[in-house]
Amino acid sequence: RMKQEEKRLRQEIRELMERAGKTDAMEDQRYGKGQRGSELPKELSNCEQRLATIQAAKKRLEARQREEDEKNGREPGDQDRTGKPGKPSVNTSKPAIRERLKSGHREPPKTGVV
C-alpha cells in the first residue's frame, strides 16, 4: 500500500512540475526571462522617483479640482460637496480619536491624517 501511495505522489509531483514549467515558459514569453510581471515600472523603481511621480500626480489632481471648482463657482473655504461646512470629517472608528472626542476635545489631534 505504501508503494502505491509513493507511486501516486511521484506522479502528482511530476504533473505539478510539468505545469510549473509550462507556466514559467509562458511567463518568460509574456514578461521576459527572469521577470514575474509584478515589477514596478521604471519610473517607480526607487523612492525619489516614486515621490516625484506621486507629487506630480497630486499636483495634476489638485489643478483639475481647482478648474472644476472654478467652473462650478466654488472658492476655497466654501462648503464641501455634501453641503456641510468645510470642516473635515473624522473617522471616529479609530479608538484613540474616539477617546479624545469623548474626553471633551472638540477636534481630533492634528496629525494630517483624518
N, C-alpha and C positions, 0 to 999 in steps of 0.2 A: 504494500500500500504506500509506503514512503517513497519507493522508487517511482510509482505512478505520479505522486504529488510533485516530486522533484522534476520529472519529465515535463509535467504541465507547467510548472513555474519557469523552467528553462524556455519553453515555447513562448510563454507570455512575455518574458524578458526580451526574447528575440523580436517579437512583434512590436513591443514598445520601442526598442532601439531602432528598428526599421522606420517606424512612424516618426521618431525624433529626427532621424537622418533626413527623411523627406521634408519635414518641416524646416529644418536648418537649411537645406538646399534651396527651398522656396524663399525663405527669408533672405538668404545671401543674394539671390537673384533680384529680389524686390528692393532691399535696402543697401546692398553692398556687403562684401565679405567682411565679417567681424563686426557688423553693425546690427543692433537689435531693433531699430526703428523707433525707439523711445528716446533717443538722444535729443538734447536741446538744440535748437537752431544755433548757428554760429554766432548770431548777434546776441544770444542769451547765454553764451558759454562761460562767461565769468561775471563776478559780482559787479564790477564797474559798468560793464556793458548792459547787464540786467537793469541796474539802477537807472542808467541813462535812457534805456528803452522805456522803462516804466514812467519816468518823469516826462518824457516826450509824449507818451500816450495820455498821461494825466493832463498835460497842457492842451492837447488836442480836444480832449473831452470837456475841459473847462471852457475852452474857446467856443466849442459847439453849444454848450449850455448857455453861455453869455449871449450868443447870437439868437438862440431860441427865446431866451428871456426878453431880449430887446424886441424881437419880433412880436412877442405877446404883451409888450408893455410892462414887463416886470422890472423892478430895480432891486439892487442889493438891499437887504433888510425887509423886503416885502414878505408877506406871509408865505409859508411853504405851499406846495401844490395841494395839500389837504385842506387848506383854508385856515390852518391853525397858525398862531403867531410863530415867528421864526426861531423858536426855542427848539433845540434838538431833542428828539425823543430819547428816552432812557430805557435800556433793556434791564428791567427790574428782575429778570430771572437769575442774574448773577448775584450770588449770596452777599458778597461784600458791598455791592451797591445797594441791595435791598436793605441790609442792616444800616448802612449810612443814612438812607432815606427814613427808615423807621426811627432812628435816633434823633430826628429833628432837623437834619440837614436838608435844605430845600433842593439842593442840586447834587449830582454825583461828583466824585473827585474829577478834577480837570486833568485827565491823563492823555487826552487826544483820542481816546477810544471810547465810543459811546455804546 
